[in-house]
Amino acid sequence: MIARPAVWLLVAATVLSAVSLFFQAIVGARRLITETFLGYLPILLGCISMWLCWRAHQKARRKTLVLCYSILLAPFAFSYPAWIAFLYVWYRSGGGGPFP
């Protein structure tokens, strides 16, 4: 069983990853400078999420389980790799997508 503090750290990392993934949909930018700043914010949120996973890894009894969860969470934490995967799956399944 994973230690309770580690579970709460992983829950916080998961929530932060979800915010990072849907950040562009939640917050709209109208100016180039704002869009540039907001474009880097998911990377910062992803770093914080991975730091929380690292802290959970230190506190957990089953470190391999936390490591596997962190690896699965990483594309969603950084938002961009997950969206590229979503777009690719959408395109391959017959959707128009942004691809030519």
C-alpha positions in Angstrom: 0.0 0.0 0.0 1.2 3.5 -0.7 1.6 5.8 2.3 -1.1 8.3 2.8 1.1 11.5 2.4 2.3 10.0 -0.9 -1.3 9.5 -2.1 -2.2 13.1 -1.3 0.8 14.3 -3.2 -0.2 12.2 -6.2 -3.8 13.5 -6.0 -2.4 17.1 -6.0 -0.1 16.2 -8.9 -3.1 14.8 -10.8 -5.2 17.8 -10.3 -2.4 20.1 -11.3 -1.9 18.0 -14.4 -5.6 18.3 -15.3 -5.4 22.1 -14.9 -2.2 22.1 -17.1 -3.9 20.0 -19.8 -7.0 22.2 -20.0 -5.4 25.5 -19.2 -5.7 27.0 -22.7 -9.4 26.1 -22.8 -10.0 27.7 -19.4 -8.0 30.9 -19.9 -8.1 32.8 -23.2 -5.4 35.2 -24.4 -6.1 38.2 -26.6 -2.6 39.7 -26.9 0.6 38.2 -28.2 2.6 38.9 -25.0 -0.2 37.4 -22.9 -0.4 34.4 -25.2 3.4 33.9 -25.0 3.4 34.0 -21.2 0.4 31.7 -21.0 2.0 29.3 -23.4 4.9 28.7 -21.0 2.6 28.3 -17.9 1.7 24.6 -18.6 5.4 23.8 -18.6 5.8 25.4 -15.2 2.7 23.5 -14.0 4.1 20.3 -15.4 7.4 20.9 -13.5 5.5 21.4 -10.3 3.4 18.3 -10.9 6.5 16.2 -11.5 8.1 17.7 -8.4 5.1 16.5 -6.4 5.4 13.1 -7.9 9.1 13.0 -6.9 8.1 14.0 -3.3 5.5 11.2 -3.4 8.2 8.8 -4.6 10.4 9.7 -1.6 7.5 9.1 0.9 6.0 6.0 -0.7 6.6 2.4 0.3 5.9 1.1 -3.2 8.2 3.3 -5.2 7.8 1.4 -8.5 4.1 2.0 -8.5 4.6 5.7 -7.9 7.2 5.8 -10.6 4.9 4.1 -13.1 2.1 6.5 -12.3 4.4 9.5 -12.7 5.5 8.2 -16.1 1.9 7.9 -17.2 1.0 11.3 -15.8 3.9 13.2 -17.4 2.4 13.8 -20.9 -0.7 15.2 -19.2 1.3 17.3 -16.8 3.1 19.1 -19.6 0.0 19.4 -21.7 1.7 19.6 -25.1 2.7 15.9 -25.6 -0.8 14.9 -24.5 -2.5 17.2 -27.0 -0.2 16.0 -29.8 -1.2 12.4 -29.0 -4.9 13.4 -28.9 -4.7 15.2 -32.3 -2.8 12.2 -33.8 -5.4 9.7 -32.6 -8.2 12.0 -33.8 -6.6 12.3 -37.2 -6.0 8.5 -37.5 -9.5 7.7 -36.6 -10.9 9.7 -39.5 -11.3 13.2 -38.0 -10.2 16.2 -40.0 -7.9 17.6 -37.5 -5.4 20.4 -38.2 -3.2 18.1 -40.3 -3.1 18.5 -44.1 
